[in-house]
Amino acid sequence: MEAMIAPSDTIQPGVVAECVTELSAGELSDIVDACTQAIVEGGGFGWLTPPDRPDMEKYWRGVLLMPGRHLFVSRVDGVISGAAQLIETPANLEAQRHSAQITGHFVAPWARGRGNGKAIVRSIEYFARQAGYNVLKLDLRETQKAAIALYNGLGYVRWGINPYYAMIDGKMVEGYYYTKKLQDSDQ
């Protein structure tokens, strides 16, 4: 199931997002560079300092191999500029099979302000609807102001706060939990 979102009125020309199942050597290099830059600028997804390049390459190759995990990338004029992952709920959590989780969302600093983040989320939402998911969920650090604004603007609802979510520079920061209902269903 392929999900691709083309530019809209709030996404600049040349920006697209799609679900990918493989990365060429050049694309692997692009995603490592974009991710490393995002981590350095404080927009990493758990990492505070970037791993070395070989470890980062192993990470992204591993993402593509994991069952129930889908990688979405944004591109600016063909260059990978951001990414996020959709994690399906495992089969043993039958009561929660209606939902999936967004994680690892970032946009490289050079590509921010062009609609990359929005394009990725729209692509994930489209894919999730087609896969039969009714609800998406995610969590963010309070320090991720742009991501908070993005998800608020796209109709995600903050339902909870963890006051001890992460430790950044020796200081405890809050984490925010979000959800969005995609479609109605009795299943």
Secondary structure by P-SEA (a helix, b strand, c coil): cbbbbcccccccccbbbbbbccccaaaaaaaaaaaaaaaaacccccccccccaaaaaaaaaaaaacccbbbbbbbcccccccbbbbbcccccccccccbbbbccccccccccccaaaaaaaaaaaaaaaaacccbbbbcccccaaaaaaaaaaaccccccccccccccccbbbbbbbbbbbcccccc
